[in-house]
Amino acid sequence: MENNKQELLALGSIVVLKGGYKKLMIVGRMQLQGEEEKLWDYLGVLYPEGYLH
């Protein structure tokens, strides 16, 4: 997927990953990972559980 905001899913979207069975909710987009500066398209949490600490 290209990093084109028009193609990204909306925050709050509920998805199931390919090959997965648990629902995830999109809570962030275009996230940088630490010192590696790796860019991820999405940040998600389990749905309906949410962020579990």
N, C-alpha and C positions, 0 to 999 in steps of 0.2 A: 504494500500500500504506500502510495506517495504521501509525503507530509503536506497534504493540502487540506486546510481546515474545512473546506466544503465537503470533503469525503469522510471526515471523522464523525464517529457517533456522538450524540449529545450526552452531556453529563446526566447521570440518572438512568441511562439506558441499561436494560437488563439483557444479558447475553449468556450463552452457553458456548464454551470453547469447543472447537472441533475435537471429537474424541472424548469429550468430557460429559459429565452428567449434572454437575452442580451449577446453579445460577450464580452469576456475578453481576454486580452493579458497577458501572463506570463512575469513578469519583475523581478522576484527574486525567489530563491529557498532556502529551509532550513533556514527559518526566525525564530528568537527568539522573543517572545512577552514579552517585558518589564520585570518587576521584577518577574513575575510568571515563567519565563524561560520555557514557553510553546513553543514547536517546531512545526512550520507549514511547510508543504511540499512546498507550493507555495505562492507567492505574486503576485496579479494580479491587473490590472487597466481596466476600461471600454475601449472598442475598438469600434470605432476609437477615442473616446473623449480623452483618456489618463488620466493622473493624474489631477484631478480637485481640486484646493485648495480654 
